[in-house]
Amino acid sequence: MIKLRQFWGNLQSSFWFMPSLMVAVSMTLAVVLIEVESAGLNRWLIQWPRLFGVGAEGARQMLSTLAGSMMTVMGITFSMTLLALVLASGQYTSRILRNFMRNSVTQATLGVFASIFAYCLIVLRTIRGSGGGDEFVPSLAVFFAFVMSLVGVGVLIYFIHHIALSIQASSIIASVAQETNAAIDRLLPIKPDEELDENENGDEDRHPIFKSLDELVWYPVPAARSGYVLDVNNNTLICLASDNRTIVRMEHGIGSFIVQDTALVSLALTFPPEQKLIDTLNAAYSIGRHRTVGQDPAFGIRQIVDMAIKALSPGVNDTSTAVMCVDYLTSIMARLASRQFPPLYRYEGETLRMVVIVPSFESLLADAFDQIRSSAEVNLAILLRMLGAIETIGSLTICPSRLRALDQQLQWIAELTARCFASSHDRAQLEMRLSKVRESLECQSALRALVGKD
């Protein structure tokens, strides 16, 4: 299933898959309409000679014109798409190019023009004669070619409108955030705040075996190829650990880069693993050349952070785009505030079988804000927006560990304020806002204490 999911994701992010399907459908439609004409099932068409009474020569000219026009328009569409990719890559970040390539509107537009071209060629090939008795003109198929060309004009107009919208910073950031939120909803369940485990990623005191994990003999399993970890079949790893009566310790989490022949996982064994077991463990991993958001929400955060850093660079200095990035990062972290993250330790009954590498709320919060804070040392608007983000996220959780992580972000902003702002007015604004946000987090901590007493 992991390989199939990776294959399907690659198909969705290609420029050829959807257009190829549409071309196949148009070719099938052309053959069907021609067969209807040749079988004499279209006698009712003579009732509308102005619509379907085209001659062989006129049909050839029209189809030739439509086919040539569609190829020209398709070339223009490709040029506009490549221009949009270059602009987006240069102005924002190259990591968003897969989002453009996955866009269904762009793929469908290319497919429409290619389909009309293929359709016209097939119909054109079947026209015979130029007024003689053996003349054959598939009138219905020619009429559909005319209708499809009108549809193509509408698609071209809409595509120009779509490209103008899609290269705007707000559209790009919103698209990445939407994909990231969808991954969060799929991977992380919602859990009431009072039920969140304070040590959800730290079960060291649960079982005495944790005290002796470092004393075990660990045999590394080498990776079969280099690339980014896109997905891991945890059920397969647990089954393998159970069958071999061992513990599997992941050395790389989803989104990490693996170098061939370095440790992919480690096994707690008294003897080196067999090659068959090594191959099976490698098959449980999906490794590719590019990170994807599907199983890795941290990559969505990384893309938005890259856009914010690029916007805050001296050569660009686009504060408005950076503010939008902080806003959408706030929405992502607010969604994560009430999510239960997977545990580090996986069991089969009471027996430990896996030690995994998973993200935590604290690590994702650091990924979202640390680099932006460093790049916005004297940018009052960004720091005020980040303080607002911390207040918003804090209002959605009463989990102590998450509130501590948010409070730590406040402390770092306070240090930055004292060190970098020479203007007393700007410093006073930040200090006032810091005080209000700190009070808000303290209120959430007090609420947690009340819930604990209840």
GIDA-V151953 format. One record per pair of residues at least 12 apart in sequence whose C-alpha atoms are under 10 Angstrom apart, sorted by the first residue. I is the first residue (numbers start at 1). J is the second residue. D is the distance in Angstrom with one decimal. If there is no record, write none. Layout:
i=<I/I>
j=<J/J>
d=<D/D>
This chain:
i=<1/1/1/2/2/2/2/2/2/2/2/2/3/3/3/3/3/3/4/5/5/5/6/6/6/6/6/6/6/9/9/9/10/10/10/11/12/12/12/12/12/12/13/13/13/13/13/13/13/13/13/14/14/14/14/14/14/15/15/15/15/15/15/15/15/15/15/16/16/16/17/17/17/18/18/18/18/18/18/18/18/19/19/19/19/19/19/19/19/19/19/20/20/20/20/20/21/21/21/22/22/22/22/22/22/22/22/22/22/23/23/23/23/23/23/23/23/23/23/24/24/24/24/25/25/26/26/26/26/26/26/26/26/26/26/26/27/27/27/27/27/27/27/27/27/28/28/29/29/29/30/30/30/30/30/30/30/30/30/30/30/30/31/31/31/31/31/32/33/33/33/33/33/33/33/34/34/34/34/34/34/34/34/34/34/35/35/36/36/36/37/37/37/37/37/37/38/38/38/42/42/42/45/45/46/49/51/51/51/51/52/52/52/52/52/52/52/53/53/53/53/53/54/54/54/54/54/54/55/55/55/55/55/55/55/55/55/56/56/56/56/56/56/56/56/56/56/56/56/57/57/57/57/57/57/58/58/59/59/59/59/59/59/59/59/60/60/60/60/60/60/60/60/60/60/60/61/62/62/62/62/62/63/63/63/63/63/63/63/63/63/63/63/63/64/64/64/64/65/66/66/66/66/66/66/66/66/67/67/67/67/67/67/67/67/67/67/67/67/68/68/68/69/69/69/69/70/70/70/70/70/70/70/70/70/70/70/71/71/71/71/71/72/73/73/73/73/73/73/74/74/74/74/74/74/74/74/75/75/76/77/77/77/77/77/77/77/78/78/78/80/80/80/81/81/81/81/81/81/81/82/83/84/84/84/84/84/84/85/85/85/85/85/87/88/88/88/88/88/88/90/91/91/91/91/91/91/92/92/92/92/92/92/92/92/92/92/92/92/92/92/93/93/93/93/93/93/93/93/94/94/94/95/95/95/95/95/95/95/95/95/95/96/96/96/96/96/96/96/96/96/98/98/98/99/99/99/99/99/100/100/100/100/100/103/105/105/105/105/105/106/106/106/108/108/109/109/109/109/109/110/110/110/112/112/112/112/112/112/113/113/113/113/113/113/113/115/115/116/116/116/116/116/116/116/116/117/117/117/119/119/119/119/119/120/120/120/120/120/120/120/122/123/123/123/123/123/123/124/124/124/124/126/127/127/168/169/169/169/169/169/169/170/170/170/170/170/172/172/173/173/173/173/173/173/173/173/173/173/173/174/174/174/174/174/175/176/176/176/176/176/176/176/176/177/177/177/177/177/177/177/177/177/177/178/178/178/178/179/179/179/179/180/180/180/180/180/180/180/180/180/180/180/181/181/181/181/181/181/181/181/182/182/182/183/183/183/183/183/183/183/184/184/184/184/184/184/184/184/184/184/185/185/185/186/186/187/187/187/187/187/187/187/187/188/188/188/188/188/188/188/189/189/189/189/189/189/190/190/190/190/190/190/190/191/191/191/191/191/192/192/192/192/192/192/193/193/193/193/193/193/193/193/193/193/194/194/194/194/194/194/194/195/195/195/196/196/196/196/196/196/196/196/197/197/197/197/197/197/198/198/198/198/199/199/200/200/200/200/200/200/200/200/201/201/201/201/201/201/201/201/201/201/201/202/202/202/203/203/203/204/204/207/207/207/209/209/210/210/213/213/215/216/216/216/216/216/217/217/217/217/217/217/217/218/218/218/218/218/218/218/218/218/218/218/219/219/219/219/219/219/219/219/219/219/219/219/220/220/220/220/220/220/220/220/220/220/220/220/220/220/220/221/221/221/221/221/221/221/221/221/221/221/221/221/221/221/221/221/221/221/222/222/222/222/222/222/222/222/222/222/222/222/222/223/223/223/223/223/223/223/223/223/223/223/223/223/223/223/224/224/224/224/224/224/224/224/224/224/224/224/224/225/225/225/225/225/225/225/225/225/226/226/226/226/226/226/226/226/226/227/227/227/227/227/227/227/227/227/227/227/227/228/228/228/228/228/228/228/228/228/228/228/228/228/228/228/229/229/229/229/229/229/229/229/229/229/229/229/229/229/229/229/229/229/230/230/230/230/230/230/230/230/230/230/230/230/230/230/230/230/230/231/231/231/231/231/231/231/231/231/231/231/231/232/232/232/232/232/232/232/232/232/232/233/233/233/233/233/234/234/234/234/234/235/235/236/236/236/236/236/237/237/237/237/237/237/237/237/237/237/237/238/238/238/238/238/238/239/239/240/240/240/240/241/241/241/241/241/241/241/242/242/242/242/242/242/244/244/244/244/244/245/245/245/245/245/245/246/246/246/246/246/246/246/246/247/247/247/247/247/247/247/247/247/247/247/248/248/248/248/248/248/248/248/248/248/248/248/249/249/249/249/249/249/249/249/249/249/249/249/250/250/250/250/250/250/250/250/250/250/250/251/251/251/251/251/251/251/252/252/252/252/252/253/253/253/253/253/254/254/254/254/254/254/254/254/254/254/254/254/254/255/255/255/255/255/255/255/255/255/255/256/256/256/257/257/257/257/257/258/258/264/264/264/264/265/265/265/265/265/266/267/268/296/297/297/297/298/298/298/298/298/298/299/300/300/300/301/301/301/301/301/301/301/301/301/301/302/302/302/302/303/303/304/304/304/304/304/304/304/305/305/305/305/305/305/305/305/305/305/306/306/306/306/306/307/307/307/307/307/308/308/308/308/308/308/308/308/308/308/308/309/309/309/309/309/309/309/309/309/310/310/310/311/311/311/312/312/312/312/312/313/313/314/319/319/319/319/319/320/320/322/322/322/322/322/323/323/323/323/323/323/324/324/325/325/325/326/326/326/326/326/326/326/326/326/327/327/327/327/328/329/329/329/329/329/330/330/330/330/330/330/330/330/330/330/330/331/331/331/332/332/332/332/333/333/333/333/333/333/333/333/333/333/334/334/334/334/334/334/334/334/335/335/336/336/336/336/336/336/336/337/337/337/337/337/337/337/337/337/337/337/338/338/338/338/338/338/339/339/340/340/341/341/341/341/342/342/342/342/342/343/343/343/343/343/343/344/344/344/344/344/345/360/361/361/361/362/362/362/362/362/362/363/365/365/365/365/365/366/366/366/366/369/369/369/369/370/370/370/372/373/373/373/373/373/374/374/374/376/377/377/377/377/377/377/378/378/378/378/378/378/378/378/379/379/379/380/380/380/380/380/380/381/381/383/383/383/383/383/383/384/384/384/384/384/386/386/386/387/387/387/387/387/387/387/387/387/387/388/388/388/388/389/389/390/390/390/390/390/390/390/390/390/390/390/391/391/391/391/391/391/391/391/391/391/391/392/392/392/393/393/394/394/394/394/394/394/394/394/394/394/395/395/395/395/395/396/397/397/397/397/397/398/398/398/398/398/398/398/398/398/398/399/399/399/400/400/400/400/403/403/403/403/404/404/406/406/406/407/407/407/407/410/410/410/410/411/411/413/413/413/414/414/414/414/414/417/417/417/417/418/418>
j=<233/284/286/230/231/232/233/283/284/285/286/287/231/283/284/285/286/287/286/231/286/294/230/231/286/287/288/292/294/102/292/294/98/102/288/102/98/101/102/103/104/107/97/98/99/100/101/102/103/104/107/98/100/101/102/103/107/100/101/102/103/104/106/107/108/110/111/107/110/111/107/108/111/104/106/107/108/109/110/111/112/106/107/108/109/110/111/112/113/114/115/107/110/111/114/115/108/111/115/107/108/110/111/112/113/114/115/116/118/110/111/112/113/114/115/116/117/118/119/111/115/118/119/115/119/111/112/114/115/116/117/118/119/120/122/148/115/116/117/118/119/120/121/122/123/119/122/119/141/144/118/119/120/121/122/123/138/140/141/142/144/145/119/122/123/126/141/141/123/138/139/140/141/142/144/122/123/126/127/137/138/139/140/141/142/138/141/138/140/141/136/137/138/139/140/141/136/137/138/138/139/140/139/140/139/139/139/140/142/143/137/138/139/140/141/142/143/137/138/139/140/143/137/138/139/140/142/143/127/129/130/131/135/136/137/138/139/124/127/128/129/130/131/132/135/136/137/138/139/127/128/129/130/131/137/130/137/123/124/127/137/138/139/142/143/120/121/123/124/125/126/127/128/130/137/142/124/120/124/142/145/146/116/117/119/120/121/122/123/124/142/145/146/149/117/120/121/124/120/116/117/120/121/145/146/148/149/113/114/115/116/117/118/119/120/121/124/145/149/117/120/121/113/116/117/149/112/113/114/115/116/117/118/120/149/152/153/113/114/116/117/118/113/110/113/114/152/153/156/109/110/111/112/113/114/117/156/110/113/156/106/109/110/113/156/159/160/106/109/110/159/160/163/100/101/106/110/159/160/163/100/163/97/100/163/164/166/167/97/98/100/101/167/167/100/166/167/168/169/172/310/167/169/307/310/311/316/167/169/172/173/303/304/306/307/308/309/310/311/316/321/303/304/305/306/307/308/309/310/303/306/307/290/291/292/299/300/302/303/304/306/307/172/173/175/176/300/303/304/306/307/290/291/292/172/175/176/179/292/163/166/167/172/175/166/155/158/159/162/163/159/162/163/155/159/152/155/156/158/159/155/156/159/148/149/151/152/155/156/148/149/151/152/153/155/156/148/152/144/145/146/147/148/149/151/152/145/148/149/141/142/144/145/148/141/142/144/145/146/148/149/141/137/138/139/141/142/145/137/138/141/142/138/139/142/321/307/320/321/322/324/325/320/321/324/325/328/304/307/300/303/304/307/308/321/324/325/327/328/329/304/324/325/327/328/300/293/299/300/301/302/303/304/328/297/300/301/303/304/325/328/329/331/332/300/328/331/332/293/294/297/300/292/293/294/295/296/297/298/299/300/301/332/293/297/300/331/332/333/335/336/293/294/297/293/294/295/296/297/298/300/293/294/295/296/297/298/332/335/336/339/335/336/339/294/295/294/295/296/297/339/340/341/342/335/336/338/339/340/341/342/336/338/339/340/341/342/335/336/337/338/339/340/341/337/338/339/340/341/338/339/340/397/398/399/337/338/339/340/396/397/398/399/448/451/338/397/398/399/448/451/452/338/340/399/338/339/340/341/397/398/399/400/340/341/343/399/400/401/399/400/401/402/343/401/340/341/342/343/344/345/360/401/341/342/343/344/345/356/357/358/359/360/361/343/344/345/343/344/345/344/345/350/351/352/351/352/345/352/247/268/268/247/267/268/269/270/266/267/268/269/270/271/272/247/248/249/265/266/267/268/269/270/271/272/248/249/263/265/266/267/268/269/270/271/272/273/248/249/250/251/261/262/263/264/265/266/267/268/272/273/278/248/250/251/261/262/263/264/265/266/267/272/273/274/275/277/278/279/281/282/258/259/260/261/262/263/264/265/266/278/279/281/282/258/259/260/261/262/263/264/265/278/279/281/282/283/285/287/258/259/260/261/262/263/264/278/279/281/282/283/287/258/259/260/261/262/264/282/287/288/257/258/259/260/261/262/287/288/289/255/256/257/258/259/260/286/287/288/289/290/291/252/253/254/255/256/257/258/259/286/287/288/289/290/291/292/252/253/254/255/256/257/258/264/285/286/287/288/289/290/291/292/295/296/253/254/255/256/257/285/286/287/288/289/290/291/292/293/294/295/296/253/254/255/284/285/286/287/288/292/294/295/296/253/254/281/282/283/284/285/286/287/295/281/283/284/285/286/284/285/346/354/356/284/346/280/281/283/284/285/249/250/265/280/281/282/283/284/285/353/354/346/347/348/352/353/354/348/353/277/280/281/353/267/268/281/348/352/353/354/347/348/351/352/353/354/267/268/269/273/277/267/268/269/351/352/353/267/268/269/270/351/352/353/354/266/267/268/269/346/347/351/352/353/354/355/265/266/267/268/269/281/346/352/353/354/355/356/264/265/266/267/268/344/345/353/354/355/356/357/263/264/265/266/267/344/354/355/356/357/358/263/264/265/266/355/356/357/264/265/356/357/358/296/356/357/358/359/285/286/287/291/292/295/296/297/298/299/357/358/359/287/290/291/292/293/295/296/297/298/299/287/291/296/287/288/289/290/291/287/288/278/281/282/285/278/281/282/355/356/355/354/353/359/332/359/364/359/363/364/365/367/368/367/329/332/368/325/328/329/332/333/364/365/367/368/369/329/364/367/368/325/368/322/324/325/326/328/329/368/322/325/326/329/367/368/369/370/371/372/322/325/368/371/372/321/322/324/325/372/320/321/322/323/324/325/326/371/372/375/376/321/322/325/371/372/373/374/375/376/322/372/375/323/325/375/372/375/376/379/382/375/376/375/376/379/380/381/382/381/382/372/376/381/382/385/381/382/383/384/385/386/382/385/368/372/382/368/369/372/382/383/385/386/388/389/385/386/388/389/389/365/368/369/386/389/365/368/369/385/386/388/389/390/391/392/393/389/392/393/364/365/368/393/361/364/365/368/389/390/392/393/394/396/389/390/392/393/394/395/396/397/393/396/360/361/364/365/393/396/397/361/365/393/394/395/396/397/398/399/402/403/361/393/396/397/398/399/361/397/360/361/358/359/360/361/356/357/358/359/360/355/356/357/358/359/360/356/357/358/359/360/357/402/401/402/405/401/402/403/404/405/406/405/390/402/405/406/409/405/406/408/409/386/389/390/409/409/412/413/386/386/409/412/413/416/412/413/416/416/413/416/417/419/420/421/416/417/419/420/421/422/423/426/420/421/426/417/421/426/427/429/430/426/430/413/414/416/417/430/433/413/429/430/433/434/409/410/413/406/409/410/413/430/433/434/436/437/438/433/434/436/437/406/437/403/405/406/407/409/410/434/437/438/440/441/406/407/410/433/434/436/437/438/439/440/441/437/440/441/406/441/406/407/437/438/440/441/442/443/444/445/437/440/441/443/444/444/441/444/445/447/448/441/442/443/444/445/446/447/448/449/451/444/445/448/444/445/448/449/441/442/444/445/441/445/437/438/441/437/438/441/442/434/435/437/438/434/438/430/431/434/427/430/431/434/435/429/430/431/434/430/431>
d=<8.8/9.8/10.0/9.0/6.8/7.5/7.1/9.1/7.8/7.8/6.3/9.9/9.1/8.8/9.1/8.8/6.5/9.3/9.9/9.2/9.3/9.7/8.0/8.5/7.3/8.8/8.4/9.7/9.6/9.0/9.0/8.8/9.7/9.1/9.9/8.8/9.7/8.2/5.7/8.6/8.5/9.3/9.6/6.3/7.7/8.3/5.2/4.1/7.7/9.1/9.2/8.7/10.0/6.2/6.7/9.5/8.3/10.0/6.5/8.0/9.3/9.5/8.3/5.9/9.3/8.2/9.1/7.7/8.8/8.4/8.3/10.0/9.1/8.3/9.9/6.1/6.7/9.7/8.7/6.6/9.8/9.8/6.3/6.4/8.2/6.1/3.6/7.3/8.8/7.0/7.6/9.8/9.6/6.9/8.4/8.4/10.0/8.0/9.1/9.9/8.1/9.4/5.6/7.0/9.6/8.0/6.0/9.5/10.0/10.0/6.6/7.9/9.0/6.3/4.3/7.9/8.7/6.6/7.9/10.0/7.7/8.8/9.4/7.9/9.3/9.8/9.1/9.2/5.5/7.2/9.2/7.2/5.7/9.4/9.6/9.9/7.5/9.1/9.7/6.5/5.5/9.0/9.2/7.1/9.1/8.7/9.8/7.9/8.6/9.6/9.0/5.8/8.2/9.4/6.7/6.4/9.7/9.7/6.4/9.3/8.8/9.0/8.9/7.7/7.9/9.8/8.8/8.8/9.0/7.6/9.0/6.6/5.4/9.2/8.9/9.3/7.3/8.0/9.8/8.9/5.7/8.6/7.8/6.3/9.3/8.7/9.7/8.6/8.6/9.2/9.0/8.3/5.6/7.5/7.2/8.2/8.3/9.1/7.6/9.6/9.0/8.0/8.1/7.8/9.8/9.8/8.7/9.2/9.9/7.3/9.7/9.0/5.3/6.6/9.4/8.0/6.6/9.2/10.0/6.9/9.6/9.7/7.8/9.2/6.7/10.0/8.4/9.0/9.5/9.2/7.3/7.2/8.7/8.9/6.9/9.8/8.6/9.6/6.4/6.8/6.4/5.2/6.9/9.6/7.1/7.2/5.7/9.1/9.4/8.8/9.1/8.2/5.8/8.2/9.4/9.1/9.9/9.4/7.8/7.9/7.5/8.9/8.4/6.8/9.4/9.5/10.0/9.1/6.2/9.1/9.9/7.3/9.5/9.7/9.3/9.3/9.2/9.2/9.4/8.5/9.0/8.4/9.8/9.0/9.2/5.5/7.6/9.8/7.9/6.3/7.5/7.4/8.4/9.9/9.3/7.4/7.9/7.5/9.4/8.0/7.4/7.2/9.6/8.0/8.1/9.6/6.9/9.1/9.2/9.8/7.0/4.7/7.8/8.4/5.8/7.0/9.5/9.5/9.3/7.6/9.5/10.0/9.2/9.8/8.5/9.2/9.1/5.5/7.2/9.1/6.8/5.8/9.6/9.6/8.1/8.1/9.6/7.1/7.3/9.1/6.7/9.9/9.3/9.3/7.3/9.7/9.2/9.4/8.1/8.5/6.4/9.0/9.0/5.8/7.1/9.4/9.3/9.2/9.6/9.8/8.7/8.0/7.1/9.1/8.1/8.3/8.7/9.2/9.8/7.7/9.6/8.4/7.9/8.7/9.2/7.6/9.8/9.8/9.9/7.7/10.0/9.9/9.6/8.7/7.2/8.9/8.4/6.5/6.4/9.6/7.2/8.7/8.5/7.7/9.1/9.3/6.3/8.7/8.7/8.7/9.6/9.7/9.2/8.4/7.7/8.3/8.4/9.8/8.0/9.1/9.8/9.2/9.2/7.6/5.1/8.3/9.1/6.4/7.5/10.0/9.7/7.5/9.0/9.8/6.5/6.1/9.7/9.7/7.6/9.1/9.5/9.7/9.0/8.9/9.7/9.4/9.6/9.0/6.4/9.6/8.6/9.5/8.0/9.3/9.7/8.0/9.4/6.9/9.2/9.9/9.4/9.2/9.9/8.7/8.5/8.0/7.6/9.3/9.8/10.0/8.4/9.3/8.9/9.7/9.6/9.4/9.2/7.3/7.8/9.4/7.2/8.5/8.5/9.0/9.6/8.3/6.5/7.3/9.1/6.9/9.6/9.6/9.8/8.6/9.4/8.6/6.6/7.9/9.5/9.2/8.6/9.6/6.5/9.5/8.9/9.0/9.1/9.8/9.8/7.1/9.5/10.0/6.5/7.0/9.6/7.9/9.4/10.0/9.5/9.0/9.6/9.4/7.3/9.3/8.9/8.1/9.6/6.5/9.5/9.8/9.8/9.8/8.9/7.5/9.8/6.8/7.1/8.6/9.1/9.2/9.7/8.6/7.8/9.7/9.9/9.9/9.0/9.6/6.6/9.7/8.5/9.2/9.8/7.6/7.0/8.6/9.7/9.2/9.7/9.7/8.6/6.5/8.3/9.8/9.0/7.7/6.7/9.8/7.3/9.5/9.4/9.0/8.9/10.0/7.1/9.9/8.8/9.6/6.1/8.3/10.0/7.5/7.3/9.1/9.5/6.8/7.8/9.3/7.8/9.3/6.3/7.6/8.1/6.9/9.2/9.2/9.8/8.9/7.1/7.9/8.5/7.5/10.0/6.3/7.8/9.4/8.3/5.3/8.1/8.1/5.3/7.5/7.4/9.7/7.7/8.8/8.6/6.3/9.4/7.5/8.9/9.3/8.4/8.9/6.8/5.7/6.5/7.4/6.0/9.8/9.2/9.6/9.1/8.7/8.7/6.4/9.7/8.6/7.9/7.4/8.5/8.6/9.2/8.9/9.0/8.8/9.1/7.3/9.1/8.9/9.6/9.7/8.9/9.2/10.0/8.3/9.4/5.9/6.1/6.2/7.7/9.6/8.6/5.7/5.8/7.9/9.4/9.1/8.7/9.3/5.9/4.7/6.3/9.5/9.7/6.1/5.7/5.9/9.7/6.8/8.3/8.9/9.2/9.9/10.0/8.6/6.1/8.5/9.1/8.6/6.2/6.2/6.3/9.0/9.9/9.8/9.0/7.4/7.2/7.7/7.2/7.9/10.0/9.1/9.0/8.1/8.1/6.5/9.1/9.8/9.3/6.9/9.8/8.0/9.2/9.7/8.3/9.9/9.5/6.9/7.0/6.4/8.9/9.0/8.2/7.9/6.9/7.4/5.7/7.8/9.8/8.7/9.9/7.7/7.4/5.1/5.3/8.1/9.9/9.4/8.2/8.8/7.3/9.9/7.5/6.8/8.3/8.0/7.5/7.1/9.7/9.1/9.2/9.6/9.0/9.5/8.3/10.0/9.4/9.6/8.8/9.9/9.9/9.4/6.2/8.0/8.8/9.4/8.1/5.6/6.3/6.7/8.9/10.0/9.2/9.2/8.7/9.4/5.7/5.3/4.6/6.4/8.4/9.4/9.1/9.9/9.9/8.9/8.5/5.3/5.1/6.5/6.7/8.6/8.0/6.2/7.4/9.9/9.3/9.9/9.0/9.7/8.1/5.2/7.1/6.0/4.3/6.4/9.1/8.7/8.8/9.5/10.0/9.9/9.6/8.2/7.7/5.3/5.6/5.4/5.7/7.4/9.2/7.8/9.8/9.5/9.1/6.1/9.2/8.0/8.4/9.8/9.1/7.1/4.5/5.0/4.6/5.5/7.5/8.9/7.6/9.5/9.6/8.3/7.2/7.1/5.1/4.9/5.8/6.1/5.0/8.3/8.7/9.2/9.1/6.5/10.0/9.4/9.8/9.5/8.8/5.7/6.3/8.8/9.8/8.7/9.0/8.1/9.9/6.6/9.1/9.6/7.7/6.8/4.5/7.3/9.3/9.9/9.0/7.8/9.2/7.4/5.2/4.5/4.6/8.3/9.1/7.6/8.1/8.2/9.5/8.3/5.5/5.4/6.8/8.1/9.3/5.6/5.2/5.2/7.6/9.0/9.5/9.5/7.7/5.8/5.6/4.4/6.1/9.0/8.4/5.3/5.3/6.0/6.4/6.1/9.2/7.7/7.0/4.9/5.2/5.7/6.4/7.2/9.9/7.0/6.0/4.7/6.7/9.0/8.9/7.5/9.4/9.6/9.3/9.1/5.7/6.2/8.5/9.6/7.7/5.4/5.5/6.5/9.2/8.3/6.4/6.7/8.8/8.2/6.7/7.4/8.9/6.2/8.4/8.4/6.0/5.1/7.3/9.5/9.6/8.8/6.3/8.4/8.6/7.4/9.9/9.6/9.2/5.9/4.7/6.3/9.0/9.1/9.5/8.9/5.2/6.6/8.5/7.7/9.1/9.1/8.6/8.9/9.0/10.0/8.8/8.2/9.4/6.5/9.8/9.7/9.7/9.9/8.9/6.9/9.9/10.0/7.0/9.5/8.5/7.7/8.0/8.2/7.7/9.4/5.9/6.5/9.0/8.7/8.1/8.5/8.0/9.1/8.3/9.3/10.0/9.5/9.3/5.9/7.6/9.8/7.7/9.1/9.4/6.8/9.8/9.6/9.8/8.7/9.6/9.3/10.0/8.9/8.5/9.7/10.0/8.3/6.6/5.5/6.3/9.4/9.8/8.7/6.7/8.8/8.2/5.8/5.3/8.1/9.7/9.7/9.2/6.7/4.6/5.5/7.5/6.6/5.9/5.0/6.9/9.7/9.7/9.7/9.1/6.2/4.7/6.3/8.2/9.0/5.5/5.1/6.4/8.1/10.0/9.4/8.5/5.7/4.6/6.2/8.6/8.9/6.8/4.5/6.5/9.0/10.0/7.6/6.1/5.1/6.3/9.8/6.6/5.6/5.1/7.0/9.1/8.0/7.4/6.5/7.4/8.4/6.6/9.3/9.6/7.4/4.9/6.3/8.3/9.5/9.4/9.4/8.9/9.8/7.4/6.4/9.7/9.3/9.8/7.9/7.6/8.9/9.5/9.1/6.1/8.0/9.0/8.5/6.2/9.2/7.8/7.3/9.8/8.6/9.9/8.9/9.4/9.2/9.7/9.1/8.4/10.0/9.7/8.7/7.8/9.1/9.5/8.2/9.0/9.7/9.5/9.7/9.5/9.9/9.3/9.3/9.4/9.0/8.1/9.3/6.6/9.9/7.8/8.8/9.7/9.5/9.4/9.9/9.6/9.3/6.9/8.0/9.2/7.9/9.4/7.2/6.1/9.7/9.9/9.5/7.1/7.3/9.7/9.9/9.1/9.4/5.9/8.3/8.1/7.3/8.3/8.7/7.0/8.2/8.2/8.0/6.4/7.9/9.4/7.6/6.9/9.8/9.3/9.9/9.0/8.8/8.0/7.3/9.9/7.2/9.9/9.5/6.8/4.4/7.8/8.3/5.7/7.6/9.2/6.8/8.9/9.7/9.8/7.4/9.4/7.5/6.1/9.5/9.3/6.5/8.6/8.4/9.9/9.5/9.4/9.4/9.8/8.3/6.5/6.9/8.9/9.5/7.6/9.1/9.9/9.4/8.3/10.0/7.7/7.4/9.0/9.0/8.5/9.4/9.5/7.3/9.8/7.6/6.1/9.5/9.8/6.9/8.8/9.7/9.5/9.7/9.6/9.9/8.4/8.1/8.5/7.8/9.7/7.0/6.8/9.7/7.5/7.7/8.4/9.2/7.2/9.6/9.2/6.5/8.4/9.7/8.4/9.6/8.7/9.6/9.5/8.4/8.9/5.4/7.9/9.8/7.6/7.0/8.6/9.0/8.3/9.9/9.8/9.3/9.4/8.2/7.9/6.9/8.2/8.9/9.3/9.5/6.7/9.9/9.9/8.7/9.2/7.2/4.9/8.2/8.9/6.8/8.7/8.5/8.7/9.5/6.9/9.0/9.4/8.9/9.6/9.6/7.3/9.8/6.7/8.1/9.3/6.4/5.9/9.1/8.6/7.7/9.7/9.7/9.7/7.2/6.4/9.2/8.9/8.7/9.8/9.3/9.2/7.9/7.5/6.5/7.7/9.2/9.4/6.8/8.2/8.5/9.0/8.0/8.9/7.6/9.6/9.5/5.1/6.4/6.6/9.4/10.0/9.1/9.7/9.0/6.9/8.6/8.1/6.6/9.6/9.1/5.9/8.4/9.1/9.8/9.2/7.8/8.1/8.9/8.6/9.5/10.0/8.3/7.8/9.8/9.8/8.2/8.2/9.1/9.8/9.1/8.1/9.3/8.7/7.5/8.6/9.7/9.4/8.6/9.5/9.1/6.7/8.0/9.1/6.5/8.3/8.5/8.2/9.7/6.2/6.3/9.2/10.0/9.4/9.8/9.2/9.7/9.3/8.9/7.0/8.9/8.8/7.8/10.0/9.9/7.4/10.0/9.5/9.0/7.8/9.9/9.7/8.5/6.7/7.4/8.8/9.3/9.2/8.9/9.8/8.9/7.4/8.3/8.6/7.2/6.9/9.4/6.9/9.6/8.4/9.3/9.8/7.6/9.8/9.6/9.5/9.9/6.2/8.4/7.9/7.8/10.0/7.4/9.4/9.7/8.9/8.5/9.8/9.7/9.9/9.6/8.6/5.4/8.1/9.4/6.7/7.2/9.1/9.4/9.8/8.2/9.6/7.0/9.1/8.8/9.8/7.6/6.0/9.6/9.7/7.3/9.6/9.9/7.4/7.4/9.0/6.8/8.8/9.5/7.4/9.2/9.9/9.0/8.8/9.9/9.3/5.5/6.1/8.7/7.0/5.3/9.0/9.2/8.7/8.0/7.2/8.9/6.8/7.6/9.5/6.7/8.7/8.0/7.4/8.9/9.3/9.9/9.4/8.1/9.0/7.2/7.4/9.2/7.0/9.5/8.2/7.5/9.0/9.5/8.9/9.7/8.4/9.6/8.1/7.4/7.3/9.9/10.0/7.1/7.8/9.9/9.7/9.1>
